[in-house]
Amino acid sequence: QVQLVESGGGLVQPGGSLRLSCVISGSFFSRYAMGWYRQAPGKQREMVATITSGRNTNYADSVKGRFTISRDNAKKSVYLQMNSLKPEDTAVYYCNAAYGVNDYWGQGTQVTVSS
């Protein structure tokens, strides 16, 4: 059974930084496309950033230049470095792993940007 566990969320002031981490259990991590998604209250879940097995990355326009996604296959982990945070970045952030027909989600970690 594949499980994803996120960490690193919290309360931060506007302009601050946070680094989210996601560790995945199971085998063949390097084959998975990994992604970070977020859901704010009353809104639909949206893609924040993705990284393929070949380390190609894609970002939502709203976070380009501020967020960076990376992965460490040896540690079976994916990260989201978030800089210059804004109140509108407040949401529950979810880690996703996808390979073929398999699609897995973590439980989410809350990020709150507020003064």
C-alpha positions as CSV (number, residue, x, y, z in Angstrom):
1,Q,0.0,0.0,0.0
2,V,1.4,3.4,-1.0
3,Q,1.1,6.2,1.6
4,L,2.1,9.8,1.3
5,V,2.9,11.9,4.4
6,E,3.2,15.6,4.2
7,S,4.9,17.9,6.7
8,G,6.1,21.5,7.0
9,G,2.9,23.5,7.0
10,G,2.2,26.2,9.5
11,L,1.5,29.9,10.1
12,V,3.8,32.4,8.4
13,Q,3.7,36.1,7.8
14,P,3.3,37.6,4.3
15,G,6.6,37.6,2.6
16,G,7.9,34.7,4.6
17,S,8.9,31.2,3.5
18,L,8.0,27.6,4.2
19,R,9.2,24.3,2.9
20,L,6.8,21.4,2.5
21,S,8.0,17.8,2.5
22,C,6.2,14.7,1.3
23,V,7.6,11.2,2.0
24,I,6.1,8.2,0.1
25,S,6.1,4.6,1.2
26,G,6.3,1.7,-1.2
27,S,8.6,0.9,-4.2
28,F,9.4,2.5,-7.5
29,F,9.3,6.1,-6.3
30,S,11.5,7.2,-9.1
31,R,8.8,6.2,-11.6
32,Y,6.1,8.5,-10.1
33,A,5.2,11.9,-11.3
34,M,4.8,13.9,-8.1
35,G,2.8,17.1,-7.5
36,W,1.6,19.6,-5.0
37,Y,-2.0,20.7,-5.0
38,R,-3.9,23.0,-2.7
39,Q,-7.4,23.7,-1.7
40,A,-8.6,26.9,-0.1
41,P,-11.9,27.2,1.8
42,G,-14.8,27.3,-0.7
43,K,-12.6,26.7,-3.7
44,Q,-11.7,23.7,-5.8
45,R,-8.4,21.9,-5.5
46,E,-5.8,23.3,-7.9
47,M,-2.4,22.3,-9.1
48,V,0.5,24.2,-7.6
49,A,3.5,22.4,-9.1
50,T,4.4,19.1,-10.6
51,I,7.6,17.2,-11.3
52,T,7.9,14.2,-13.6
53,S,10.2,11.2,-13.2
54,G,12.5,13.0,-15.6
55,R,12.5,16.1,-13.3
56,N,10.5,18.2,-15.7
57,T,8.6,20.8,-13.7
58,N,5.4,22.7,-14.2
59,Y,3.9,25.5,-12.1
60,A,0.7,27.4,-11.7
61,D,1.0,30.9,-13.0
62,S,0.2,32.3,-9.5
63,V,3.3,30.7,-8.0
64,K,5.9,31.0,-10.7
65,G,9.1,32.6,-9.5
66,R,8.1,32.1,-5.9
67,F,7.7,28.3,-5.4
68,T,10.2,25.5,-6.4
69,I,9.4,21.8,-6.5
70,S,12.1,19.2,-6.2
71,R,12.5,15.6,-5.5
72,D,15.0,13.2,-3.9
73,N,14.5,9.7,-5.2
74,A,17.0,8.2,-2.7
75,K,14.8,9.6,0.2
76,K,11.5,8.9,-1.6
77,S,10.6,12.5,-1.1
78,V,9.3,15.6,-2.9
79,Y,9.6,19.1,-1.6
80,L,7.9,22.5,-2.2
81,Q,10.0,25.5,-1.3
82,M,7.6,28.5,-1.0
83,N,9.0,32.0,-0.8
84,S,7.4,35.4,-0.8
85,L,4.2,33.9,0.5
86,K,1.0,35.8,0.2
87,P,-2.3,35.6,2.1
88,E,-3.9,34.1,-1.0
89,D,-1.5,31.1,-0.7
90,T,-3.4,30.1,2.4
91,A,-4.8,26.6,1.8
92,V,-4.4,22.9,2.6
93,Y,-1.6,21.6,0.5
94,Y,-1.7,18.0,-0.7
95,C,1.0,15.8,-2.1
96,N,0.1,13.6,-5.1
97,A,1.9,10.6,-6.7
98,A,0.8,9.3,-10.1
99,Y,2.0,6.4,-12.2
100,G,-0.1,4.8,-14.9
101,V,-3.5,4.3,-13.5
102,N,-2.3,4.7,-10.0
103,D,-3.0,8.0,-8.2
104,Y,-2.3,8.6,-4.5
105,W,-2.9,11.5,-2.2
106,G,-1.6,12.6,1.2
107,Q,-3.7,13.8,4.0
108,G,-2.8,17.4,3.5
109,T,-0.9,20.1,5.5
110,Q,-2.3,23.5,6.4
111,V,-0.5,26.6,5.3
112,T,-1.7,29.9,6.6
113,V,-0.2,33.2,5.5
114,S,-1.3,36.0,7.8
115,S,0.0,38.9,9.8
